[in-house]
Amino acid sequence: MQRNVINWGLSAFAAIALLFWVISIWWSQEPDVMNIDELSKPHSKITGYPTSTALIEVASTLLNKPGGFLANDVMPPSVFLDNMPAWEFGVLEQVRDLALAMRKDFSRSQSQSQEDIDLKFAQPQFNIDHTNWAWPSAEGEYANAIAAVERYRARLIDDNQSDAQFYSRADNLRDWLKEVEKRLGSTSQKLSASVGQKRFNTNLAGDNAASQSTYAPMQQNVKTNWWKIDDVFYEARGTCWALLHFLKAVEVDFADVLEKKNAQVSLRQIIRELEATQQTVWSPMILNGDGFGFLANHSLVMANYVSRANAAVIDLRELMAQG
C-alpha cells in the first residue's frame, strides 16, 4: 500500500512537471512582428494615428500574449521563467520612452503649450515597477495607461475636438531619436560585455573642465554575469522588437519630414537592422563563446545588429538637425 502511494505521488509529480514544462515553452514564445500599416487603417493618413496605434498594440501585447504579463508572477511555472520577463522589460523600456516623448514633445506645439490630459495620465502609469503584483498591480496600471492612449487616439480622429494633436516636426523626431540612441548604445554595451572586456573611462572625454561626483578608474573590467547572459540577450530582443514597430509608425507619421530631409533610406536601414535582430534563435540555449572561439556567441551577434542600428540612428538624428 505504501509503495503504491509513493508510485502514485511520483507519477503525479512527473505529470505536473511535464505540464509546467509544456506551458513554459508555450509562454516563452516571442510574439510575431505586427503589421502597423494594417492596424492603422483606415486612419493611417491622420498624423499621429500610426504612432499611437503602435504604442497601444505593443503595450497591449505585453498583457495579452500567451501567459499574459509574466514579470510579476509569483506562482509556477512563470516564477521559474526569466527569458520572457527579460523580453518584456526590454519592450517596456521602449514603451516608456515613447510615452514620455508623446507627452512632452509629439503632442505639444511649443514649450509653453499645455500637456494632453490623457497622455499626462498614461505616461506615469507605464512607469510603475514591472514586478508589482499586489495593489496596484503592474497589469492594472498598464491597462489604464493603454486606455488613456486609446482615448487620445480617438480624439485625434474626431473633427469636433481640436485639443488632441500630434505634431510631425523634425525637432520632435530628433528629441525622441536621442533617447533611442542612448537606449541602443546601452544595450549594445551590455551585449558586448558577455565575453568581458577592458574599457577606458570616457565619461569626461572632450571637455577639460568636466568633473564627476566620485572617482572612477581609468580602466575597468566589464563582464556580464554568466547567469545573466540570456536575460541581457532577451531584453535586447524585446527592445528591438518594440522599437521596430515604433519606427515603422514614425515612417508614416513623419513621411513629409523625412522626404524633405531625404532621410527615408536612413530610417529604412535602421528598420532593416532591427528586423535582423528578430531572426529565429535555433539554439536551445544562448551560447557565450569567446570572440573568435569554437562556440558561437549569440550576444555578440545581437550586439552587431544593435550597434549598426544605433549608428544609423545617430546619422538620422543629425539629418533631422540640418536645415
C-alpha positions in Angstrom: 0.0 0.0 0.0 2.7 2.4 1.0 4.6 1.6 -2.2 1.6 2.3 -4.3 1.1 5.7 -2.6 4.8 6.6 -3.4 4.4 5.5 -7.0 1.2 7.5 -7.3 2.9 10.5 -5.8 5.9 10.2 -8.2 3.7 9.8 -11.2 1.6 12.9 -10.2 4.8 14.9 -9.7 6.1 13.9 -13.1 2.8 14.7 -14.7 2.7 18.2 -13.1 6.4 18.8 -14.0 5.7 17.8 -17.7 2.6 20.1 -17.8 4.6 23.0 -16.4 7.4 22.3 -18.9 4.9 22.4 -21.8 3.3 25.6 -20.5 6.7 27.2 -20.0 7.6 26.5 -23.7 4.3 27.9 -24.9 4.6 31.1 -22.7 8.2 31.7 -23.7 7.4 32.1 -27.4 8.1 35.6 -28.6 5.2 37.4 -30.4 5.5 37.9 -34.1 6.2 41.3 -35.6 2.9 43.1 -36.2 1.8 45.0 -39.4 1.3 48.5 -38.1 0.1 49.7 -41.6 -2.8 47.2 -41.4 -3.6 48.0 -37.8 -3.7 51.8 -38.6 -6.2 51.5 -41.3 -8.5 53.3 -42.2 -7.0 56.3 -40.3 -3.3 56.0 -41.3 -3.4 59.3 -43.1 -4.2 61.2 -39.8 -1.0 62.4 -38.3 -0.2 60.6 -35.1 -2.6 57.7 -35.6 0.0 55.1 -36.6 2.4 56.1 -33.8 -0.4 56.0 -31.2 -1.6 52.7 -32.6 1.9 51.2 -32.4 2.2 52.3 -28.8 -1.2 50.8 -28.0 -0.6 47.5 -29.8 2.9 47.0 -28.5 1.8 47.7 -24.9 -1.3 45.5 -25.3 0.9 42.6 -26.5 2.6 42.6 -23.1 -0.7 41.9 -21.4 -2.4 39.7 -24.0 0.3 37.4 -25.3 0.2 33.7 -24.2 0.6 33.7 -20.4 -0.1 37.4 -20.1 2.4 39.6 -18.3 4.9 37.3 -16.6 7.4 39.6 -15.0 5.4 40.0 -11.8 4.1 36.4 -11.4 4.8 34.7 -8.1 3.3 31.3 -9.0 4.7 28.4 -11.0 5.5 27.9 -13.8 6.1 31.5 -14.7 8.0 32.3 -11.5 10.8 29.9 -12.8 11.0 31.7 -16.2 13.4 34.5 -16.8 13.8 34.9 -20.6 10.3 36.2 -21.3 10.3 38.6 -18.3 13.6 40.0 -19.6 12.0 40.3 -23.1 9.0 42.1 -21.5 11.3 44.6 -19.7 13.1 45.4 -23.0 9.7 46.1 -24.6 8.5 48.1 -21.6 11.5 50.4 -21.7 10.8 51.4 -25.2 7.1 51.9 -24.4 8.1 54.2 -21.5 10.4 56.2 -23.7 7.8 56.7 -26.5 5.0 57.5 -24.0 7.3 60.2 -22.5 8.1 61.6 -25.9 4.4 61.7 -26.9 3.6 63.5 -23.7 6.2 66.2 -23.7 7.1 66.6 -27.5 4.8 65.0 -30.1 1.6 66.3 -28.6 2.8 69.8 -27.8 3.4 72.6 -30.3 5.7 74.8 -28.1 7.4 74.6 -24.7 4.6 76.8 -23.2 1.7 74.7 -24.5 -0.4 72.5 -22.3 0.1 68.8 -21.9 -2.5 66.5 -23.3 -4.7 65.3 -20.4 -4.7 61.6 -21.4 -1.0 61.4 -22.2 -0.3 63.2 -18.9 -2.2 60.4 -17.2 -0.8 57.5 -19.3 2.9 58.2 -19.1 3.3 57.8 -15.3 1.1 54.7 -15.4 3.6 52.9 -17.6 6.4 53.6 -15.1 5.1 51.6 -12.3 7.5 48.8 -11.2 7.0 45.9 -13.6 7.4 43.4 -10.7 4.5 44.8 -8.8 1.9 42.0 -8.3 -0.2 43.3 -5.5 -2.2 46.5 -5.4 -1.5 48.4 -7.6 -0.6 45.6 -10.0 1.6 46.3 -13.0 -1.0 44.8 -15.4 -3.7 47.0 -14.0 -1.7 50.2 -14.3 -0.5 49.4 -17.8 -4.1 48.6 -18.9 -5.2 52.0 -17.5 -2.3 53.7 -19.5 -3.3 51.9 -22.7 -6.9 53.0 -22.3 -5.7 56.6 -21.9 -3.7 56.4 -25.1 -6.8 55.0 -26.8 -8.8 58.0 -25.7 -6.1 60.3 -27.0 -6.1 58.4 -30.3 -9.9 58.7 -30.5 -9.7 62.4 -30.1 -7.1 62.7 -32.9 -9.6 61.5 -35.4 -12.6 63.5 -34.0 -13.1 66.6 -36.2 -15.2 68.1 -33.4 -12.3 68.1 -30.9 -9.1 70.0 -31.6 -7.4 69.6 -28.2 -5.7 66.4 -29.2 -2.8 67.0 -31.6 0.3 65.2 -32.9 3.0 67.5 -34.3 5.1 65.9 -37.0 8.2 68.1 -36.8 11.9 67.4 -37.3 12.8 68.7 -33.8 10.3 66.4 -32.2 11.6 63.4 -34.0 15.2 64.4 -33.2 14.5 64.6 -29.5 13.0 61.1 -29.4 15.8 59.7 -31.6 18.3 61.0 -29.0 16.6 58.8 -26.4 16.6 55.8 -28.8 20.3 56.4 -29.4 21.1 56.2 -25.7 19.0 53.1 -25.2 20.5 51.2 -28.1 24.0 52.3 -27.1 23.5 50.9 -23.6 22.0 47.7 -25.0 25.0 47.2 -27.3 27.4 47.7 -24.4 25.7 45.2 -22.2 25.6 42.6 -25.0 29.3 43.1 -25.8 30.2 42.6 -22.1 29.2 38.9 -22.5 32.8 38.0 -23.2 34.3 40.5 -20.8 36.4 43.4 -21.9 38.7 46.2 -20.6 37.1 49.6 -21.1 38.7 53.0 -20.8 36.8 55.6 -18.8 35.5 58.1 -21.4 32.9 59.7 -19.2 34.7 63.1 -19.2 36.2 62.9 -22.7 36.1 66.1 -24.8 35.8 68.6 -22.0 38.8 69.7 -20.0 36.6 71.4 -17.4 34.2 68.4 -16.9 34.0 66.7 -13.5 32.1 63.9 -11.8 30.9 63.2 -8.3 33.2 60.4 -7.3 36.5 58.9 -8.5 36.4 56.3 -11.3 39.5 54.3 -12.5 40.8 55.0 -16.0 40.2 51.3 -16.9 37.9 48.7 -15.7 37.0 45.1 -16.5 33.4 44.7 -17.6 31.8 41.3 -17.8 28.2 40.1 -17.7 27.5 37.5 -15.0 27.2 34.1 -16.6 23.7 33.7 -15.2 22.6 37.0 -16.8 23.8 36.3 -20.3 20.4 35.1 -21.6 18.5 37.8 -19.7 20.5 40.6 -21.4 20.1 38.9 -24.7 16.3 38.6 -24.5 16.0 42.1 -23.0 17.8 43.3 -26.2 15.4 41.3 -28.3 12.4 42.9 -26.6 13.9 46.4 -27.0 14.5 45.9 -30.7 11.0 44.3 -31.2 9.2 47.2 -29.8 11.4 49.8 -31.5 10.9 48.1 -34.8 7.1 48.8 -34.6 7.6 52.4 -33.4 10.0 53.2 -36.3 7.6 51.7 -38.9 4.9 54.0 -37.5 7.2 57.0 -37.5 8.0 56.3 -41.1 4.3 57.0 -41.9 3.7 59.9 -39.5 6.9 61.8 -40.4 6.9 60.9 -44.1 6.9 64.5 -45.2 9.7 65.5 -42.8 11.8 62.5 -43.8 11.2 63.2 -47.5 12.3 66.9 -47.1 15.5 65.8 -45.4 15.9 62.9 -47.9 16.2 60.6 -44.9 13.7 57.8 -45.8 16.6 55.5 -46.7 18.3 56.1 -43.4 15.2 55.2 -41.4 14.7 52.1 -43.6 18.3 51.0 -42.8 17.6 51.2 -39.1 14.4 49.1 -39.6 16.4 46.5 -41.6 19.0 46.1 -38.9 16.3 45.7 -36.2 14.4 43.1 -38.3 17.7 41.1 -38.3 17.6 41.0 -34.5 14.3 39.1 -34.7 15.6 36.1 -36.5 14.8 32.7 -35.0 17.2 31.5 -32.4 17.6 27.8 -33.2 19.9 27.0 -30.3 18.2 25.6 -27.2 20.3 28.0 -25.1 22.1 31.3 -25.6 25.7 30.4 -26.2 28.6 32.5 -24.9 31.6 31.6 -27.0 34.8 33.7 -26.7 35.2 36.1 -29.6 36.6 34.0 -32.4 36.4 30.8 -30.4 34.9 27.5 -31.3 31.4 28.2 -30.0 29.1 30.9 -31.2 28.4 34.0 -29.1 24.8 35.0 -29.7 25.2 38.2 -27.6 27.9 39.5 -29.9 25.8 38.7 -33.0 23.0 40.7 -31.5 25.4 43.5 -30.5 26.5 43.7 -34.1 23.0 44.4 -35.3 22.2 46.8 -32.4 25.4 48.8 -32.9 24.7 49.2 -36.6 21.1 50.3 -35.9 22.5 52.7 -33.3 25.0 54.2 -35.8 22.1 54.7 -38.3 20.0 56.4 -35.6 22.9 58.8 -35.0 23.1 59.6 -38.7 19.3 60.1 -38.9 19.3 62.4 -35.9 22.0 64.5 -37.5 20.0 64.7 -40.7 17.0 66.0 -38.7 19.2 68.7 -37.2 20.2 70.1 -40.6 18.3 72.9 -42.2 
